[in-house]
Structures are given as structure tokens and as C-alpha cells.
């Protein structure tokens, strides 16, 4: 049940992100990868939070660490490389 809810929420987010209109009105391959990555991230976040809830380990602190960890990962993964690192 937990896995089904987590996968459903991640798939819904990915579908919503893919349905948003792009800059030029067409979807490129580059736009698909971030949408799928964010869908997978939401799947993992929801799954971990629900799993912690089931085992009575969900508190504001543990939930905050999970969400904050994924937010930091998203910032790092979505950052564009600078000119010096190319």
C-alpha cells in the first residue's frame, strides 16, 4: 500500500510536469529527464515519510531531515555547471 501511494504520487507529479507548456511549445529530451527525476524524488520522499509513519518514527525532525536532504540534492542536481568546470 505504501509503495502504491508513493509511486502514484511520483507518477502524478511527473505527468503534471510533462504536461506543462515548454518555452517553445514542444517537449525536448532535456525537459523529460528533470520531470522524471523530480517524480522519482517525490516517490522516495512520500515512501520514506509513510514508512516512518508506519513504524512510529515520523516526527517533525525526521520528516524535516528527509525533505531537506532531497531539497539539497535537487539544488545540486539542477545547478548548471560553471564555465570553469567545462
Backbone torsions as a table, in degrees:
resi	resn	phi	psi	omega
1	UNK	NA	-42.7	179.4
2	UNK	-63.0	-45.3	-179.1
3	UNK	-64.0	-38.3	-179.3
4	UNK	-65.5	-42.6	178.9
5	UNK	-65.7	-42.6	-179.0
6	UNK	-64.6	-45.8	-179.5
7	UNK	-66.3	-38.8	178.6
8	UNK	-63.5	-42.2	179.9
9	UNK	-67.7	-40.2	177.9
10	UNK	-66.6	-41.2	178.9
11	UNK	-67.0	-37.3	178.3
12	UNK	-64.2	-44.1	178.8
13	UNK	-63.5	-43.7	179.6
14	UNK	-62.6	-40.5	178.4
15	UNK	-65.5	-39.7	177.6
16	UNK	-64.8	-41.8	179.3
17	UNK	-66.4	-36.0	179.1
18	UNK	-73.5	-24.5	-178.9
19	UNK	-84.4	-12.5	178.0
20	UNK	-66.7	141.5	179.8
21	UNK	-67.5	140.5	179.3
22	UNK	-85.3	-179.4	-179.4
23	UNK	-65.2	-39.8	-178.2
24	UNK	-105.8	9.3	178.9
25	UNK	82.0	4.8	177.8
26	UNK	-133.5	152.7	179.3
27	UNK	-89.9	130.5	175.5
28	UNK	-103.1	169.1	179.2
29	UNK	-66.7	-27.2	179.6
30	UNK	-70.1	-27.8	-179.3
31	UNK	-78.7	-22.5	-178.8
32	UNK	-74.9	-41.1	-176.9
33	UNK	-61.3	-47.9	178.0
34	UNK	-64.0	-35.0	178.9
35	UNK	-65.4	-42.7	178.1
36	UNK	-68.1	-38.4	178.1
37	UNK	-62.3	-43.9	179.6
38	UNK	-68.0	-34.5	175.4
39	UNK	-64.2	-40.3	177.3
40	UNK	-66.8	-38.8	177.9
41	UNK	-63.0	-43.4	178.8
42	UNK	-65.0	-38.4	176.2
43	UNK	-58.8	-46.2	-179.6
44	UNK	-66.3	-42.6	-179.8
45	UNK	-62.7	-49.5	-178.8
46	UNK	-63.5	-42.3	178.6
47	UNK	-61.7	-44.4	179.5
48	UNK	-67.0	-41.6	179.0
49	UNK	-64.5	-41.9	178.3
50	UNK	-68.0	-37.4	177.3
51	UNK	-64.8	-41.8	175.9
52	UNK	-64.0	-34.9	178.8
53	UNK	-66.0	-38.9	-178.8
54	UNK	-66.3	-39.9	-177.5
55	UNK	-92.1	15.0	179.7
56	UNK	57.0	37.6	178.0
57	UNK	-111.3	4.6	-177.1
58	UNK	-86.0	115.7	172.5
59	UNK	-128.5	175.6	177.6
60	UNK	-62.5	-36.7	-178.1
61	UNK	-69.5	-48.5	-178.9
62	UNK	-67.4	-39.6	176.4
63	UNK	-63.5	-40.0	178.1
64	UNK	-63.6	-40.6	178.3
65	UNK	-64.1	-39.6	179.6
66	UNK	-65.5	-50.4	-177.7
67	UNK	-65.4	-42.5	179.7
68	UNK	-63.7	-39.7	177.2
69	UNK	-60.6	-43.2	178.6
70	UNK	-72.0	-31.2	176.6
71	UNK	-66.9	-41.4	177.6
72	UNK	-64.4	-42.0	178.3
73	UNK	-62.4	-39.4	179.2
74	UNK	-65.8	-40.4	178.0
75	UNK	-63.2	-42.3	-179.8
76	UNK	-67.7	-43.6	-177.3
77	UNK	-71.6	-29.0	-177.5
78	UNK	-93.1	-3.0	179.3
79	UNK	-71.7	138.7	177.5
80	UNK	-83.7	142.4	178.9
81	UNK	-67.4	145.6	178.9
82	UNK	-79.5	168.3	-179.5
83	UNK	-61.0	-37.4	-176.4
84	UNK	-68.0	-28.2	-177.0
85	UNK	-88.2	-3.7	179.9
86	UNK	-80.7	NA	NA
